[in-house]
């Protein structure tokens, strides 16, 4: 099963009701094919997840394989939408041209268990989009820092998961940016690719980065896995951090 390409583009532009402001500003993201390349993808690295990261939306529900081959074990399938409605976001780590000329992309896979990667054919995904921001969340210092092109552009104290429901460590990314979900989530919320043991984020355990109606608990460890940010700071972050931004939680 696959969606018409014009439908995918139109849907992405509309933002799907809940995806208001999900698209990155032109200054933060641009459509590209590969690092320094204007032609077809080669066997190369596409993202360092620090200064240059690339992502794409799905065109089909193709199988995600364990290796760049149609004979690779099926890990799961691409899916069109996040739990909240916007088009799903897949981070592209590298490309590989195999014998016969087919191009495969290694991608990060959202969903449990955290941290999975796999391979899909290039044509299963839309155009690659580049972002040059990266978010780092430190659960020891209780601080979050946003970098752009390697330079710090934003920082804030945060609240993270308590001991029984910790915020998971690892490499993740921003899948959606949502506005005004309710007082408990503040003015803005980001849905990530991280999944908690139990979370107060809608959608069955997706770790969110969002504002709060309890600022006195920040910095601290008050949550079920989500990352809470003071409302003033989350509003700043909403202007600076586009969808597709990689997240490193340590």
N, C-alpha and C positions, 0 to 999 in steps of 0.2 A: 504493500500500500504506500502511496506517496501523494503529497499535495502538489497542486499546480504551482509552479515557481512564481507566477504573478500573484497568486493567492498568498503565498508565504510573505512576499515583499509587502503587499498591502496590509496584511495582518500585523507585520512588524511595525509598520509606520503608524498604524492606529493605536498600537500599544495595548490592545486587549483589555480595556476597561480598568483593570487593576495596575496596569503598567505605566501610569502617568509618570512622565519624566524618566522612564527607564533607559531611553537612548542617551548615549554620551554626547556632550557638546563637541562640536567639530574640532575644537582645539585639543580635545583629549583623545579622540579616536578617529581613525581613518581607515577606509577599505584598502587592503593591500593583498598581494599574492604571497610574497615571501620576503625574507630579510634581504634588502638591497636588490631584489629581483623584480622585473616587470613582465617577464615571460612565465612559462610553465614552472611549476614547483619542481625542485630537484631533491636529491637525498640530502637533507639539511635540517638544522635545528630551527625551529620557528619561535620558540619562547624560552627566555631565561627566567621568567617569573619574578624578575626584579626591575629591569628597566624596559624590557620589551616583552609583551605577551600578546598572543593572538587567539581569537576565539571565533566560533561560527555557530549559526543556528542550523538545525537539521532540515534537510529537504525530504528525507524519507525515514522510515522506521527500520533501516538496514541493521543487520546483525553487527555487533561489535565483537571482533575476534581477538584471540590471545596473541596472534602474530599477524604480520602483513601478508595474509594469504587466505583464500577462500576455504582452505583446508584447516585453518586455525580453529581451535575450540571456541564455541560461542559463549561469550561472557554474559551478555544481555543484548538488548536492542536500543537503538536511538529512540527517543520519544519527543514529541513535538512541544509539549508545554511543561512548565514547572507546576508545582502543586497549587500555586495561586493564580495561574492563568497565562502569564507572559510566555513568549517563545523560550524554549530551553536554550541554555548556553553551554557549549562544549569547548574547553580549552584545548588548543592544538599545540602539542609539544614538539613534534618533529614530523617531517615528511620522508617517505622512502619510495623510490622508483624501483620496482621489481622487474624481473625478467619478463619480457613481453610488453613492457611500457606502462603498465598500470601504476598509478600513484596511490599510496596509502598514507593516512594520517594517524599518528599516535595521539590519542586524546585522553583527557581526564574524564572520569565517569562520575556524575553525581549519584548519590544513593548509598544505601548500606551494602556492604561495609565501606567505611571511609577509605579513601586512598587508592581506589582501583584505577587502572589505566587499560586501554585496549586500542585496537586498530580498526579503522573503517576506510572504505574507498573514498577518494577525494570527492567524487560526485554525489556522495550521500550528504554532504554538508554544503551550506551556502558560502558566499565569499568570506574570506578571512578578514577580520577587523582587528586593528592593532590598538592596544592601550599602553601607556607608558607610566602608569601609576602602580603602586604596590602597597598593601597594608600589612603592617606587622602588629600582632597583638601579643603582649607579654603577660602571662598569667601570674608571674611572680611580682613584677613591679606594678601590675594593674594599670598599664598604660597601652594605648593604641597610637601608632604613628603611621601617617601616610607619607609616602615618598612619590615624587614625580621626577622621572629621569634620574633617579638615584639621590635626589635632594629632598630633605624633609620639608613638607609644606603644611603639615597639620599634626597636632598631637593632643591627646585628651586622656584624663583618668577614665577608667571604665569599671564596670561591675561584671564579674564573670560567674561561672557556675560554682555552686557550693560543692563540698567534698563528695557528697552522695550523687550528685548529677553534674560532673565536671564539664566544662567547655573542652571539647576534644582538641588535642594537638595535631598539627600536620599542615599540609598544603591544601588550600581550598581556593574558592574564587566567588565573586559576586555574581549571582544569577539573575537578580531582579532588584529594582528600586521602587518602593511603594510609598504612597503618601497618606497620612491621616487614617491609620487603621484603628484609632481609638486612643484614649488618654494614656492607657498603660504602655503604649508603644511610642508615645511622643509624636512629633510632626513628621518624622521620616523613619523608614525601616528598610534594611537591605536583607534580602534572602540570600543565604550562602549555600555552598555545596556540602557543608559540614552537617552531620546528623548527630544529635545528642542521644544519650540513654533515654531521657525524657525531657521534653521542652515545652515552654509556654508559647512557642511560635506556632501559628496555624500550619496544618499540613502534615502532622504526624512526626514531629521530631526534627524538623529543619532548624538549624541554628540561625537565629537572626541577629543582626546588629541594629539596635533601635534606640529611640529615646526612652524616656521614663517619666512616670508621675511620682517617683520616689527618689529624688536626687540625693537625699541624705544617705542613701545606701551606696553611693559612689564616692570614692573607690571602695571596693569590697567584693564579696563572693556571695551575692544574694540570689542568683538565678538558677533556673533548671537547665542551664547550658547556653542560653543566649548571652550576648554581650550588650550590656546597657551603657548608654552614653548620655551625658547631660544634653538636654534639648537644644541649648544654644550651640553645642558642639556638633550634634548630629545634623543640624541645619547647615552648618559650615561644610560638613563632610558631604552632604547631598550635592553641594555645588562643585565639589572637587573630585569625587570618586565615581567614575563611570562603571556601568555594568561591564563585566569581564575582568575587572581588577583582581589580580591574584592576592590571596590572603595567606600569610604564614602565622600560625598560632604556636607559640612556644611556651 
